[in-house]
Amino acid sequence: MSLEHSPCEHCHVPSTPRHAQTKNGFPPRICERCGRPYEWRRRWARDWEQVRYCSERCKRA
């Protein structure tokens, strides 16, 4: 079993790598802190131009 597709420890569902996709016409962005792609979210709709990090954890780090 490869590490990329190992089952989740909590839910026992095989994990597959996620790929950011275009949502509502907005292409995915790359987080300035961790370098991972992240997608547009409804709660960021007003501030999408200012969003630079994928999560609060990256924002605080």
Backbone torsions as a table, in degrees:
resi	resn	phi	psi	omega
1	MET	NA	128.2	-179.8
2	SER	-80.2	157.7	-179.9
3	LEU	-68.4	-30.8	-178.7
4	GLU	-64.4	-32.6	-174.6
5	HIS	-115.9	27.7	178.8
6	SER	-73.1	150.2	-179.7
7	PRO	-67.5	148.9	175.4
8	CYS	-65.0	137.6	-178.1
9	GLU	-64.4	-30.6	-173.5
10	HIS	-93.6	-38.4	-173.4
11	CYS	-111.8	-6.4	177.6
12	HIS	60.8	28.7	176.4
13	VAL	-104.2	133.4	179.4
14	PRO	-58.4	132.8	179.1
15	SER	-91.1	136.0	176.4
16	THR	-122.8	148.7	179.5
17	PRO	-61.6	133.4	177.2
18	ARG	-86.3	145.9	175.5
19	HIS	-121.4	127.1	178.4
20	ALA	-65.7	141.0	-178.9
21	GLN	-125.5	163.2	176.4
22	THR	-69.7	129.6	178.0
23	LYS	-125.5	130.5	178.4
24	ASN	49.9	33.6	177.4
25	GLY	84.0	2.5	179.5
26	PHE	-102.6	122.4	178.1
27	PRO	-72.1	156.6	178.0
28	PRO	-64.3	154.7	177.3
29	ARG	-117.0	165.4	177.8
30	ILE	-105.7	129.3	179.3
31	CYS	-64.9	133.0	-179.0
32	GLU	-69.5	-22.7	-177.1
33	ARG	-89.9	-54.5	-172.3
34	CYS	-102.3	-13.7	177.9
35	GLY	81.1	6.6	179.0
36	ARG	-86.2	149.7	175.4
37	PRO	-76.4	146.1	175.4
38	TYR	-138.1	156.5	-173.4
39	GLU	-105.8	159.3	174.6
40	TRP	-59.9	140.1	175.9
41	ARG	-127.9	147.2	-177.1
42	ARG	-56.9	-39.2	-177.9
43	ARG	-67.4	-17.0	177.4
44	TRP	-96.2	5.0	-172.9
45	ALA	-54.2	-45.2	-178.8
46	ARG	-69.7	-32.8	-171.6
47	ASP	-111.2	16.4	-173.9
48	TRP	-54.2	-35.8	-179.9
49	GLU	-66.0	-26.3	-178.6
50	GLN	-97.0	-9.9	-178.0
51	VAL	-69.6	124.4	-177.5
52	ARG	-122.3	-16.3	-175.2
53	TYR	-124.5	152.1	-176.8
54	CYS	-79.6	-19.3	-175.9
55	SER	-156.4	167.8	175.2
56	GLU	-63.5	-36.0	179.7
57	ARG	-60.4	-44.7	177.9
58	CYS	-67.4	-35.9	-179.7
59	LYS	-64.3	-39.2	-178.7
60	ARG	-78.9	-26.5	-174.4
61	ALA	-66.0	NA	NA
